[in-house]
Amino acid sequence: MKKVIKIKPMKGVIAWYIKVKELLGFFSGAKGSIIGCTSAWDTIYIKEAHMRSKKLIAHELKHIEQMDRHGKIKFMFLYVIELFRNGYKNNKYEVEARGANYNDMIKKYKLQRT
């Protein structure tokens, strides 16, 4: 049985939180605004203008897969260490996510848009 992943528009508190991260420059090396993010609760948040982007959805699903592979807490720790060592662009988890294929990812996960 496929794991259900919720896809929600980036609104309210989540949108505010992302905006603060952008303003503080938390993601060193990232260019532009954040259009998608993955929570540890099997939910992907995407800005409304990008809700149908298969490339972005595959990218965020890869982060879910990474959490499943390492465990959520361990993944978050590893991700932050990688971020500080190599920046956003060269973070190995981001590199892997950028290479994610939508058709491969939806074989593993069922998307539930809310």
Phi, psi and omega in degrees: 000136180286144175285134181274128178241125178278140173242120183234151174291145179282101182223169171058229184299320180297315180297320178296314179302315179295319179298319178298317178299318178298314183294325180279350180068033182303319182271085182300132179090348179283138179249139178081192183267160178278124182252351178205151175209158183243133177262164177284358182254034176056040178229136176250131177251130183225138175300140189306324181293346184242013186299338182256008182285108180296324180296315179293317179298317177299318179302311182290324176297326177298323177294324175298314179300319178298319177295320178296322183289315185263341192094143189297310182294314180298317180300314181301318178297311180298320181297313182295318177300314179298322179298314180291325181286317190238359183075176183293309187301320183259008176297123186300332179286326176287321177300314178298317181294323178296335179269003183294143179253126183304312183297325176291320184290322182283354171287334183263332188231144175259127182270134178236105181275131181233000000 
